[in-house]
Amino acid sequence: MKKVLGLIAVAGLATAAVARPAPNLSLEFSTNGGGTWSSDVAVAPGTSVWVQVVMSIPDDMYGISGARYNITSTNAAGWDSAGADSVDLSTAKGSATDGRLAGFDFGGQTQQVFEALNSLRIDAKGDNNNTPNAGISTSQNTPGALGSNFNTAKVAAVYRFQINTSATHALTDSIVLQIMDGGANGSPNQITSFKGYTSSASTSGTDITGATGDTGRITFIPAPASLALVGLAGLAAGRRRR
């Protein structure tokens, strides 16, 4: 397994410098939950994978206000197809019901993992029918309220969780996650709010149009002896354009 982690780390470093167009909600993956993140990941079945959502806003905005969206799985031979896949929301800040990262958790909200065979959705708690405008809400308080603690970054990780993959996954399986945007990343559009603050004096967020989502894939590969050549080839080809 150490060889698996080492390979993924190298691949993550290679992709870290690729710029994200704004406005965007991007999915990133890590095998250690640390500073090495990639746009797709290849791991042995049974590996734990961290997933984060990165929000990007135009450079002329003062800072991130917030966004509302869902995270879903999309493919048939994917989520829980072999049983025992699970999601842990506590890796963001220790809460079992809130994967929002500190600073982007303004306003009370908890999330729920809705899952079944081949189906995963992370959404607002109680949204059993996948109602529009009821998704995950990652939000930063106003510049005036936060003062020097306001995060002026134009690109920031706002949500994080851990997927514990089943050791019984076949190597033909993959878990595909999407933030649907009504376009290349799936329909319907589940980005129902996307806002930034225009200045340090802003008292509310301003709508930013044209936000795109993302698609990311967890691919299963052998571990660990025959991993090197297969893993390198898969990761080199896996970078997506957003």
Accessible surface in RSA format (square Angstrom, percent):
REM  Atomic radii and reference values for relative SASA: ProtOr
REM  Chains: A
REM  Algorithm: Lee & Richards
REM  Probe-radius: 1.40
REM  Slices: 20
REM RES _ NUM      All-atoms   Total-Side   Main-Chain    Non-polar    All polar
REM                ABS   REL    ABS   REL    ABS   REL    ABS   REL    ABS   REL
RES MET A   1   100.60  52.1  75.76  50.1  24.84  59.1  75.54  64.2  25.06  33.2
RES LYS A   2   183.71  89.6 173.37 106.4  10.33  24.6 117.51 105.8  66.19  70.5
RES LYS A   3   143.85  70.2 131.66  80.8  12.19  29.0  90.65  81.6  53.20  56.7
RES VAL A   4     0.00   0.0   0.00   0.0   0.00   0.0   0.00   0.0   0.00   0.0
RES LEU A   5    63.83  35.5  61.67  44.1   2.16   5.4  61.80  43.4   2.03   5.5
RES GLY A   6    36.39  44.9   0.00   N/A  36.39  44.9  35.27  96.8   1.12   2.5
RES LEU A   7    22.48  12.5  16.49  11.8   5.99  15.1  20.67  14.5   1.81   4.9
RES ILE A   8     3.89   2.2   3.88   2.9   0.01   0.0   3.88   2.8   0.01   0.0
RES ALA A   9    30.51  28.0  29.01  44.8   1.49   3.4  30.51  43.0   0.00   0.0
RES VAL A  10    94.05  61.9  92.88  84.1   1.17   2.8  93.04  80.8   1.00   2.7
RES ALA A  11    15.18  14.0   8.89  13.7   6.29  14.3  14.62  20.6   0.56   1.5
RES GLY A  12     1.06   1.3   0.00   N/A   1.06   1.3   0.49   1.3   0.57   1.3
RES LEU A  13   122.34  68.1 107.19  76.7  15.15  38.1 107.63  75.6  14.71  39.6
RES ALA A  14    79.79  73.4  44.40  68.5  35.39  80.5  56.90  80.1  22.89  60.6
RES THR A  15    27.31  19.4  24.23  24.6   3.08   7.3  23.42  31.5   3.89   5.9
RES ALA A  16    74.07  68.1  39.82  61.4  34.26  77.9  47.94  67.5  26.14  69.2
RES ALA A  17   100.32  92.2  63.95  98.7  36.38  82.8  76.34 107.5  23.99  63.5
RES VAL A  18    73.17  48.1  60.00  54.3  13.18  31.7  65.74  57.1   7.43  20.1
RES ALA A  19    89.23  82.0  65.51 101.1  23.72  54.0  73.94 104.1  15.29  40.5
RES ARG A  20    66.25  27.8  46.26  23.6  19.99  47.6   1.51   2.1  64.74  39.2
RES PRO A  21    70.72  51.5  57.70  52.6  13.02  47.3  69.78  57.6   0.94   5.8
RES ALA A  22    45.55  41.9  13.78  21.3  31.78  72.3  14.51  20.4  31.05  82.2
RES PRO A  23    22.18  16.2  19.56  17.8   2.63   9.5  19.56  16.1   2.63  16.3
RES ASN A  24     0.36   0.2   0.36   0.3   0.00   0.0   0.36   0.9   0.00   0.0
RES LEU A  25     0.00   0.0   0.00   0.0   0.00   0.0   0.00   0.0   0.00   0.0
RES SER A  26     0.00   0.0   0.00   0.0   0.00   0.0   0.00   0.0   0.00   0.0
RES LEU A  27     0.00   0.0   0.00   0.0   0.00   0.0   0.00   0.0   0.00   0.0
RES GLU A  28    16.97   9.7  16.97  12.8   0.00   0.0   2.57   5.0  14.40  11.8
RES PHE A  29     0.59   0.3   0.01   0.0   0.59   1.5   0.01   0.0   0.59   1.7
RES SER A  30     1.07   0.9   0.18   0.2   0.89   2.0   0.89   1.9   0.18   0.3
RES THR A  31    13.83   9.8   4.34   4.4   9.49  22.6   0.00   0.0  13.83  20.9
RES ASN A  32    84.05  58.0  59.36  57.4  24.70  59.5  28.02  67.4  56.03  54.2
RES GLY A  33    22.24  27.4   0.00   N/A  22.24  27.4   3.13   8.6  19.10  42.8
RES GLY A  34    35.22  43.4   0.00   N/A  35.22  43.4  31.56  86.6   3.67   8.2
RES GLY A  35    80.06  98.7   0.00   N/A  80.06  98.7  39.20 107.6  40.86  91.5
RES THR A  36    27.33  19.4  23.58  23.9   3.75   8.9   6.52   8.8  20.81  31.5
RES TRP A  37    30.80  12.4  22.75  11.0   8.05  18.9  17.26   9.2  13.54  22.0
RES SER A  38     6.60   5.6   4.17   5.6   2.43   5.6   5.93  12.6   0.68   0.9
RES SER A  39     3.15   2.7   2.70   3.6   0.45   1.0   0.20   0.4   2.94   4.1
RES ASP A  40    19.56  13.7  17.46  17.4   2.10   5.0  13.82  32.5   5.74   5.7
RES VAL A  41     1.67   1.1   0.00   0.0   1.67   4.0   0.00   0.0   1.67   4.5
RES ALA A  42     6.35   5.8   6.35   9.8   0.00   0.0   6.35   8.9   0.00   0.0
RES VAL A  43     0.00   0.0   0.00   0.0   0.00   0.0   0.00   0.0   0.00   0.0
RES ALA A  44     3.92   3.6   3.92   6.0   0.00   0.0   3.92   5.5   0.00   0.0
RES PRO A  45    30.89  22.5  16.83  15.3  14.05  51.1  16.83  13.9  14.05  87.3
RES GLY A  46    38.16  47.1   0.00   N/A  38.16  47.1  10.20  28.0  27.95  62.6
RES THR A  47    11.05   7.9   6.84   6.9   4.21  10.0  11.05  14.8   0.00   0.0
RES SER A  48    35.28  29.8  29.64  39.6   5.64  13.0  11.34  24.1  23.94  33.5
RES VAL A  49     0.00   0.0   0.00   0.0   0.00   0.0   0.00   0.0   0.00   0.0
RES TRP A  50    52.23  21.0  52.23  25.3   0.00   0.0  44.26  23.6   7.97  12.9
RES VAL A  51     0.00   0.0   0.00   0.0   0.00   0.0   0.00   0.0   0.00   0.0
RES GLN A  52     9.31   5.2   9.31   6.8   0.00   0.0   0.00   0.0   9.31   7.1
RES VAL A  53     0.00   0.0   0.00   0.0   0.00   0.0   0.00   0.0   0.00   0.0
RES VAL A  54     4.73   3.1   4.73   4.3   0.00   0.0   4.73   4.1   0.00   0.0
RES MET A  55     0.41   0.2   0.41   0.3   0.00   0.0   0.00   0.0   0.41   0.5
RES SER A  56     0.30   0.3   0.30   0.4   0.00   0.0   0.30   0.6   0.00   0.0
RES ILE A  57     2.17   1.2   0.00   0.0   2.17   5.2   0.00   0.0   2.17   5.9
RES PRO A  58    37.96  27.7  33.51  30.5   4.45  16.2  37.96  31.3   0.00   0.0
RES ASP A  59   122.51  85.8 101.99 101.5  20.52  48.5  36.24  85.3  86.27  86.0
RES ASP A  60   125.91  88.2  90.78  90.4  35.13  83.1  50.99 120.0  74.92  74.7
RES MET A  61    21.39  11.1  17.89  11.8   3.50   8.3   0.52   0.4  20.87  27.6
RES TYR A  62    73.21  34.2  67.42  38.4   5.80  15.1  45.03  33.8  28.19  34.7
RES GLY A  63     0.00   0.0   0.00   N/A   0.00   0.0   0.00   0.0   0.00   0.0
RES ILE A  64     1.08   0.6   1.08   0.8   0.00   0.0   1.08   0.8   0.00   0.0
RES SER A  65    10.12   8.5  10.12  13.5   0.00   0.0   0.00   0.0  10.12  14.2
RES GLY A  66     6.83   8.4   0.00   N/A   6.83   8.4   6.68  18.3   0.15   0.3
RES ALA A  67     4.50   4.1   0.00   0.0   4.50  10.2   1.53   2.2   2.98   7.9
RES ARG A  68    63.83  26.8  63.83  32.5   0.00   0.0   7.50  10.3  56.33  34.1
RES TYR A  69     0.43   0.2   0.00   0.0   0.43   1.1   0.43   0.3   0.00   0.0
RES ASN A  70     7.32   5.0   7.20   7.0   0.12   0.3   0.60   1.4   6.72   6.5
RES ILE A  71     0.00   0.0   0.00   0.0   0.00   0.0   0.00   0.0   0.00   0.0
RES THR A  72     9.83   7.0   9.83  10.0   0.00   0.0   9.68  13.0   0.15   0.2
RES SER A  73    14.84  12.5   0.00   0.0  14.84  34.2   0.00   0.0  14.84  20.8
RES THR A  74    62.40  44.4  23.34  23.7  39.06  93.1  25.61  34.4  36.79  55.6
RES ASN A  75    34.04  23.5  27.26  26.3   6.78  16.3  28.65  68.9   5.39   5.2
RES ALA A  76    82.72  76.1  66.82 103.1  15.90  36.2  72.34 101.9  10.38  27.5
RES ALA A  77    52.04  47.8  45.41  70.1   6.63  15.1  49.43  69.6   2.61   6.9
RES GLY A  78     0.00   0.0   0.00   N/A   0.00   0.0   0.00   0.0   0.00   0.0
RES TRP A  79     0.00   0.0   0.00   0.0   0.00   0.0   0.00   0.0   0.00   0.0
RES ASP A  80    29.27  20.5  26.81  26.7   2.46   5.8   0.10   0.2  29.16  29.1
RES SER A  81    41.85  35.4  13.27  17.7  28.58  65.8  13.26  28.2  28.59  40.0
RES ALA A  82    37.64  34.6   9.01  13.9  28.63  65.1  20.04  28.2  17.60  46.6
RES GLY A  83    29.21  36.0   0.00   N/A  29.21  36.0  27.78  76.2   1.44   3.2
RES ALA A  84    84.65  77.8  50.04  77.2  34.61  78.7  66.65  93.9  18.00  47.7
RES ASP A  85     5.83   4.1   0.00   0.0   5.83  13.8   0.00   0.0   5.83   5.8
RES SER A  86    43.05  36.4  43.05  57.5   0.00   0.0  32.61  69.4  10.45  14.6
RES VAL A  87    25.67  16.9   0.08   0.1  25.59  61.7   0.24   0.2  25.43  69.0
RES ASP A  88    47.41  33.2  43.52  43.3   3.89   9.2  13.64  32.1  33.77  33.7
RES LEU A  89     7.78   4.3   5.09   3.6   2.70   6.8   5.09   3.6   2.70   7.3
RES SER A  90    36.09  30.5  31.03  41.4   5.05  11.6  13.77  29.3  22.32  31.3
RES THR A  91    44.54  31.7  16.70  16.9  27.85  66.4  24.48  32.9  20.06  30.3
RES ALA A  92    17.12  15.7   0.00   0.0  17.12  38.9   0.00   0.0  17.12  45.3
RES LYS A  93    83.55  40.8  43.32  26.6  40.23  95.8  45.99  41.4  37.56  40.0
RES GLY A  94    62.85  77.5   0.00   N/A  62.85  77.5  30.75  84.4  32.10  71.9
RES SER A  95    36.47  30.8  29.00  38.7   7.48  17.2  24.91  53.0  11.57  16.2
RES ALA A  96    80.59  74.1  60.23  92.9  20.37  46.3  61.12  86.1  19.47  51.6
RES THR A  97    58.35  41.5  58.14  58.9   0.21   0.5  44.86  60.3  13.49  20.4
RES ASP A  98    10.49   7.3  10.49  10.4   0.00   0.0   4.48  10.5   6.01   6.0
RES GLY A  99     0.00   0.0   0.00   N/A   0.00   0.0   0.00   0.0   0.00   0.0
RES ARG A 100     6.84   2.9   6.84   3.5   0.00   0.0   0.00   0.0   6.84   4.1
RES LEU A 101    22.79  12.7  22.79  16.3   0.00   0.0  22.79  16.0   0.00   0.0
RES ALA A 102    78.24  71.9  58.21  89.8  20.03  45.6  58.60  82.5  19.64  52.0
RES GLY A 103    44.47  54.8   0.00   N/A  44.47  54.8  35.77  98.2   8.70  19.5
RES PHE A 104     9.26   4.6   9.26   5.7   0.00   0.0   9.26   5.6   0.00   0.0
RES ASP A 105    41.80  29.3  30.89  30.7  10.92  25.8   1.82   4.3  39.99  39.9
RES PHE A 106   106.99  53.5  95.79  59.3  11.20  29.1 101.70  61.7   5.29  15.1
RES GLY A 107    42.40  52.3   0.00   N/A  42.40  52.3  35.76  98.1   6.64  14.9
RES GLY A 108    88.22 108.8   0.00   N/A  88.22 108.8  43.20 118.5  45.02 100.8
RES GLN A 109    42.10  23.5  24.74  18.1  17.36  41.3  26.51  56.4  15.59  11.8
RES THR A 110    53.86  38.3  49.23  49.9   4.62  11.0  39.70  53.3  14.15  21.4
RES GLN A 111     4.36   2.4   0.00   0.0   4.36  10.4   0.00   0.0   4.36   3.3
RES GLN A 112    59.99  33.5  56.08  41.0   3.90   9.3  19.07  40.6  40.92  31.0
RES VAL A 113    39.32  25.9  19.22  17.4  20.10  48.4  19.22  16.7  20.10  54.5
RES PHE A 114    32.54  16.3  26.84  16.6   5.70  14.8  31.31  19.0   1.23   3.5
RES GLU A 115    82.54  47.4  49.13  37.2  33.41  79.5  22.95  44.4  59.59  48.7
RES ALA A 116    60.73  55.8  49.64  76.6  11.09  25.2  60.66  85.4   0.07   0.2
RES LEU A 117   121.45  67.6 100.73  72.1  20.73  52.1 101.71  71.4  19.75  53.1
RES ASN A 118    50.43  34.8  39.24  37.9  11.20  27.0  12.44  29.9  38.00  36.7
RES SER A 119    55.15  46.6  53.73  71.7   1.42   3.3  22.66  48.3  32.49  45.5
RES LEU A 120     2.61   1.5   0.00   0.0   2.61   6.6   0.00   0.0   2.61   7.0
RES ARG A 121    32.05  13.5  32.03  16.3   0.02   0.1   8.98  12.3  23.07  14.0
RES ILE A 122     0.00   0.0   0.00   0.0   0.00   0.0   0.00   0.0   0.00   0.0
RES ASP A 123     0.00   0.0   0.00   0.0   0.00   0.0   0.00   0.0   0.00   0.0
RES ALA A 124    15.23  14.0  15.23  23.5   0.00   0.0  15.23  21.4   0.00   0.0
RES LYS A 125   135.78  66.2 112.26  68.9  23.52  56.0  60.41  54.4  75.37  80.3
RES GLY A 126    47.74  58.9   0.00   N/A  47.74  58.9  28.29  77.6  19.44  43.5
RES ASP A 127    11.79   8.3   4.86   4.8   6.93  16.4   9.13  21.5   2.66   2.7
RES ASN A 128   105.50  72.8  84.26  81.4  21.24  51.1  24.69  59.4  80.80  78.1
RES ASN A 129   134.76  92.9 108.09 104.5  26.67  64.2  28.87  69.5 105.89 102.3
RES ASN A 130    56.26  38.8  42.74  41.3  13.52  32.5  12.31  29.6  43.95  42.5
RES THR A 131    71.01  50.5  64.94  65.8   6.06  14.5  49.64  66.7  21.37  32.3
RES PRO A 132   104.97  76.5  88.36  80.5  16.62  60.4  97.62  80.6   7.36  45.7
RES ASN A 133    94.14  64.9  75.65  73.1  18.49  44.5  17.09  41.1  77.05  74.5
RES ALA A 134    28.99  26.7  21.30  32.9   7.69  17.5  28.30  39.9   0.68   1.8
RES GLY A 135     6.07   7.5   0.00   N/A   6.07   7.5   2.66   7.3   3.42   7.7
RES ILE A 136     0.00   0.0   0.00   0.0   0.00   0.0   0.00   0.0   0.00   0.0
RES SER A 137    34.02  28.7  34.02  45.4   0.00   0.0  12.53  26.7  21.49  30.1
RES THR A 138     1.43   1.0   0.25   0.3   1.19   2.8   0.31   0.4   1.13   1.7
RES SER A 139    24.26  20.5  24.20  32.3   0.06   0.1   9.82  20.9  14.44  20.2
RES GLN A 140     2.48   1.4   2.18   1.6   0.30   0.7   0.00   0.0   2.48   1.9
RES ASN A 141    32.50  22.4  31.44  30.4   1.05   2.5   3.20   7.7  29.29  28.3
RES THR A 142    29.54  21.0  29.54  29.9   0.00   0.0  21.24  28.5   8.30  12.5
RES PRO A 143     8.11   5.9   3.41   3.1   4.70  17.1   3.69   3.0   4.42  27.5
RES GLY A 144    64.49  79.5   0.00   N/A  64.49  79.5  40.10 110.0  24.40  54.6
RES ALA A 145    68.95  63.4  24.59  37.9  44.36 100.9  36.72  51.7  32.24  85.4
RES LEU A 146    51.95  28.9  42.82  30.6   9.12  22.9  45.29  31.8   6.65  17.9
RES GLY A 147    44.77  55.2   0.00   N/A  44.77  55.2  35.27  96.8   9.50  21.3
RES SER A 148   121.55 102.7  75.19 100.4  46.36 106.8  58.42 124.4  63.13  88.4
RES ASN A 149   123.17  84.9  98.85  95.5  24.32  58.6  21.08  50.7 102.10  98.7
RES PHE A 150    17.44   8.7   2.78   1.7  14.66  38.1   2.78   1.7  14.66  42.0
RES ASN A 151    59.56  41.1  52.26  50.5   7.31  17.6  21.32  51.3  38.25  37.0
RES THR A 152    60.71  43.2  56.70  57.5   4.01   9.6  22.57  30.3  38.14  57.7
RES ALA A 153    39.27  36.1  25.53  39.4  13.74  31.2  37.22  52.4   2.05   5.4
RES LYS A 154    54.60  26.6  50.45  31.0   4.16   9.9  21.93  19.7  32.68  34.8
RES VAL A 155    66.85  44.0  49.39  44.7  17.45  42.1  49.39  42.9  17.45  47.3
RES ALA A 156    12.43  11.4   5.56   8.6   6.87  15.6  12.43  17.5   0.00   0.0
RES ALA A 157    28.28  26.0  15.20  23.5  13.08  29.8  15.20  21.4  13.08  34.7
RES VAL A 158     0.61   0.4   0.61   0.6   0.00   0.0   0.61   0.5   0.00   0.0
RES TYR A 159     0.00   0.0   0.00   0.0   0.00   0.0   0.00   0.0   0.00   0.0
RES ARG A 160    51.28  21.5  51.28  26.1   0.00   0.0   2.37   3.2  48.92  29.6
RES PHE A 161     0.00   0.0   0.00   0.0   0.00   0.0   0.00   0.0   0.00   0.0
RES GLN A 162    24.76  13.8  24.76  18.1   0.00   0.0   0.00   0.0  24.76  18.8
RES ILE A 163     0.00   0.0   0.00   0.0   0.00   0.0   0.00   0.0   0.00   0.0
RES ASN A 164    47.14  32.5  46.35  44.8   0.79   1.9  21.86  52.6  25.28  24.4
RES THR A 165     8.55   6.1   0.00   0.0   8.55  20.4   0.00   0.0   8.55  12.9
RES SER A 166     5.91   5.0   2.67   3.6   3.24   7.5   3.24   6.9   2.67   3.7
RES ALA A 167    78.58  72.3  53.94  83.2  24.64  56.1  53.94  76.0  24.64  65.3
RES THR A 168    98.11  69.8  74.90  75.9  23.21  55.3  80.77 108.5  17.34  26.2
RES HIS A 169     8.95   4.9   0.00   0.0   8.95  22.9   0.00   0.0   8.95  10.4
RES ALA A 170    51.67  47.5  41.66  64.3  10.01  22.8  51.03  71.9   0.64   1.7
RES LEU A 171    90.11  50.2  70.92  50.7  19.19  48.3  71.01  49.9  19.10  51.4
RES THR A 172   126.65  90.1  97.20  98.5  29.45  70.2  88.16 118.4  38.49  58.2
RES ASP A 173    14.33  10.0  12.37  12.3   1.96   4.6   0.00   0.0  14.33  14.3
RES SER A 174    12.96  11.0  12.53  16.7   0.44   1.0   5.60  11.9   7.36  10.3
RES ILE A 175     0.01   0.0   0.00   0.0   0.01   0.0   0.00   0.0   0.01   0.0
RES VAL A 176     7.52   4.9   7.52   6.8   0.00   0.0   7.52   6.5   0.00   0.0
RES LEU A 177     0.01   0.0   0.01   0.0   0.00   0.0   0.01   0.0   0.00   0.0
RES GLN A 178    23.94  13.4  23.84  17.4   0.10   0.2   0.00   0.0  23.94  18.2
RES ILE A 179     0.00   0.0   0.00   0.0   0.00   0.0   0.00   0.0   0.00   0.0
RES MET A 180    29.47  15.3  29.30  19.4   0.16   0.4  27.47  23.4   2.00   2.6
RES ASP A 181    21.19  14.8   6.59   6.6  14.61  34.5   3.53   8.3  17.66  17.6
RES GLY A 182    39.37  48.5   0.00   N/A  39.37  48.5  10.44  28.7  28.92  64.8
RES GLY A 183    48.75  60.1   0.00   N/A  48.75  60.1  34.61  95.0  14.14  31.7
RES ALA A 184   107.79  99.1  60.72  93.7  47.07 107.1  73.64 103.7  34.14  90.4
RES ASN A 185    20.09  13.9  20.09  19.4   0.00   0.0   0.00   0.0  20.09  19.4
RES GLY A 186    20.45  25.2   0.00   N/A  20.45  25.2  19.28  52.9   1.17   2.6
RES SER A 187    80.33  67.9  54.12  72.2  26.21  60.4  37.00  78.8  43.33  60.7
RES PRO A 188    92.00  67.1  86.52  78.9   5.48  19.9  91.74  75.7   0.26   1.6
RES ASN A 189    77.88  53.7  59.66  57.7  18.22  43.9  20.32  48.9  57.56  55.6
RES GLN A 190    18.63  10.4  14.28  10.4   4.36  10.4   9.64  20.5   8.99   6.8
RES ILE A 191    15.61   8.9   3.26   2.4  12.34  29.8   3.26   2.3  12.34  33.5
RES THR A 192    51.02  36.3  21.38  21.7  29.64  70.6  28.46  38.2  22.56  34.1
RES SER A 193    21.93  18.5  14.34  19.1   7.59  17.5  12.91  27.5   9.02  12.6
RES PHE A 194     8.88   4.4   4.60   2.8   4.28  11.1   4.60   2.8   4.28  12.2
RES LYS A 195    72.16  35.2  72.16  44.3   0.00   0.0  18.05  16.2  54.11  57.6
RES GLY A 196     0.00   0.0   0.00   N/A   0.00   0.0   0.00   0.0   0.00   0.0
RES TYR A 197     9.16   4.3   9.16   5.2   0.00   0.0   0.00   0.0   9.16  11.3
RES THR A 198    73.06  52.0  56.67  57.5  16.39  39.1  37.61  50.5  35.45  53.6
RES SER A 199    48.13  40.7  45.58  60.8   2.55   5.9  37.79  80.5  10.34  14.5
RES SER A 200    68.76  58.1  56.71  75.7  12.05  27.8  21.95  46.7  46.81  65.6
RES ALA A 201    83.52  76.8  59.52  91.9  23.99  54.6  70.23  98.9  13.29  35.2
RES SER A 202    16.50  13.9   4.47   6.0  12.03  27.7  11.70  24.9   4.80   6.7
RES THR A 203   119.90  85.3  98.54  99.9  21.35  50.9  69.45  93.3  50.45  76.3
RES SER A 204    76.62  64.7  66.70  89.0   9.92  22.8  41.03  87.4  35.60  49.9
RES GLY A 205    21.01  25.9   0.00   N/A  21.01  25.9   0.00   0.0  21.01  47.1
RES THR A 206    63.39  45.1  59.45  60.3   3.94   9.4  45.49  61.1  17.90  27.1
RES ASP A 207   100.09  70.1  81.15  80.8  18.93  44.8  25.90  60.9  74.19  74.0
RES ILE A 208    23.90  13.6  13.03   9.7  10.88  26.2  16.40  11.8   7.50  20.4
RES THR A 209   120.87  86.0 103.89 105.3  16.98  40.5  76.22 102.4  44.66  67.5
RES GLY A 210    62.67  77.3   0.00   N/A  62.67  77.3  41.47 113.8  21.20  47.5
RES ALA A 211    18.12  16.7   3.92   6.1  14.20  32.3   3.92   5.5  14.20  37.6
RES THR A 212    53.04  37.7  53.04  53.8   0.00   0.0  50.26  67.5   2.78   4.2
RES GLY A 213     0.09   0.1   0.00   N/A   0.09   0.1   0.00   0.0   0.09   0.2
RES ASP A 214     2.42   1.7   2.27   2.3   0.15   0.3   0.15   0.3   2.27   2.3
RES THR A 215    26.81  19.1  26.74  27.1   0.06   0.1  25.47  34.2   1.34   2.0
RES GLY A 216     0.27   0.3   0.00   N/A   0.27   0.3   0.27   0.7   0.00   0.0
RES ARG A 217   106.70  44.8 106.64  54.4   0.06   0.1  24.76  33.8  81.94  49.7
RES ILE A 218     0.01   0.0   0.01   0.0   0.00   0.0   0.01   0.0   0.00   0.0
RES THR A 219    48.26  34.3  48.26  48.9   0.00   0.0  38.15  51.2  10.11  15.3
RES PHE A 220     3.10   1.6   0.00   0.0   3.10   8.1   0.00   0.0   3.10   8.9
RES ILE A 221    10.93   6.2  10.30   7.7   0.64   1.5  10.93   7.9   0.00   0.0
RES PRO A 222    41.80  30.5  36.88  33.6   4.93  17.9  41.80  34.5   0.00   0.0
RES ALA A 223    51.76  47.6  14.68  22.7  37.08  84.3  15.03  21.2  36.73  97.3
RES PRO A 224    56.19  41.0  53.88  49.1   2.31   8.4  53.88  44.5   2.31  14.4
RES ALA A 225    95.69  88.0  65.51 101.1  30.18  68.7  68.36  96.3  27.33  72.4
RES SER A 226    69.03  58.3  53.59  71.5  15.44  35.6  54.34 115.7  14.69  20.6
RES LEU A 227     2.52   1.4   2.52   1.8   0.00   0.0   2.52   1.8   0.00   0.0
RES ALA A 228    58.36  53.7  55.48  85.6   2.87   6.5  57.37  80.8   0.98   2.6
RES LEU A 229   150.47  83.8 143.55 102.7   6.92  17.4 144.11 101.2   6.36  17.1
RES VAL A 230    77.87  51.2  69.89  63.3   7.98  19.2  75.25  65.4   2.62   7.1
RES GLY A 231     0.41   0.5   0.00   N/A   0.41   0.5   0.41   1.1   0.00   0.0
RES LEU A 232    89.86  50.0  87.47  62.6   2.39   6.0  87.67  61.6   2.19   5.9
RES ALA A 233    67.35  61.9  51.98  80.2  15.37  35.0  61.65  86.8   5.70  15.1
RES GLY A 234    44.46  54.8   0.00   N/A  44.46  54.8  35.31  96.9   9.15  20.5
RES LEU A 235    23.27  13.0  11.99   8.6  11.28  28.4  12.71   8.9  10.56  28.4
RES ALA A 236    87.96  80.9  49.80  76.8  38.16  86.8  62.99  88.7  24.97  66.1
RES ALA A 237    88.91  81.8  52.83  81.5  36.08  82.1  63.96  90.1  24.96  66.1
RES GLY A 238    25.10  30.9   0.00   N/A  25.10  30.9  21.80  59.8   3.30   7.4
RES ARG A 239    76.24  32.0  51.24  26.1  25.00  59.5  39.89  54.5  36.35  22.0
RES ARG A 240    47.10  19.8  36.35  18.5  10.75  25.6  41.60  56.9   5.50   3.3
RES ARG A 241   241.12 101.2 207.20 105.6  33.92  80.8  82.97 113.4 158.15  95.8
RES ARG A 242    58.98  24.8   6.27   3.2  52.71 125.5  25.77  35.2  33.21  20.1
END  Absolute sums over single chains surface
CHAIN  1 A    10343.4       7315.9       3027.5       6162.2       4181.1
END  Absolute sums over all chains
TOTAL         10343.4       7315.9       3027.5       6162.2       4181.1
